[in-house]
Amino acid sequence: MTGAAVPGPDGALRCPWGLSTEDYVAYHDEEWGRPVHGDDALFERLSLEAFQSGLSWITILRRRETFRAAFSDFKIADVAAFTDADRERLLADPGIIRNRAKVDATLANARVLADWSPGELDELIWSYAPDAATRPAPRVLGDVPAITDESKALSKELKKRGLRFVGPTTAYALMQACGLVNDHLADCTARTRA
């Protein structure tokens, strides 16, 4: 069955994408699909998902530490205080994705979020988590959607509140990465740990 869970070097079944590189094995097994909370942590994931748009996630994953250093560990208050000089520094940093629209969106989003109450981003994002009981476990990769009604609604709300680069596909990738949904395949060893 194409797209079904496959055995890794240790014999455990995993989502096929989670075996393509060592970086992916660790990310798949230890992070993806596990609940993430906290405004700064969610701002980081939202920002990285936006930077990933149009690229392979491995590109972002391998640069994540450089992104963290460049964006002050994605502390909302710190990034919101970035100046024009910081923006130019980011656009010249070869360790990150130097896409002007994505850099500008990250800075603008931090400025919007800096005015929110503590916990507001966390509460808003998690309010769009669907009821797990209504979502059957995907059997193959083809069963995993790119967008859902919840991701469309989350995207719409984030945009309404002034955030940028938060389309429904990015919103759904965020939901997957941060554990709002469990899209590990039914036979994947990581599914029960997510």
C-alpha angles and dihedrals in degrees: 000000000000115000093019124134112285132201118259127211089282092052094248116132116245140171105278094239089057093067103051096094137006088249090057094047091057094042092046095046100040109026121012112096096010117123116268120193135176129075096252093045091050091045088055093050092045091050094047092048088053091050088049093057107122093007137084115270090232088066090060096038092056091050097042096107090049090049089051092051092046094048100042093255087303093284100168096217092050095047091046088059094053113128133214087268090057089050091053090047090054093048089053096045109109090193094071135043103278096208108146095210092050094046091048092048092051092051093045092047091052090052091051093046093047087070094053123097118260108276094015096114091047092048093046096049095044091048086072095056107122122229104272090214090066094053118078115213111262112247096196135014090259088066091062112092125220092216136011136192088262094052090048090051093046091049091050092050094047091050091047088055092053104264120141136211091027104124121160094266092051090045091052093048087053091050091052096045094046098046100252085126130022107225097164106127117262093253095042115119091221094057095084092046095052 
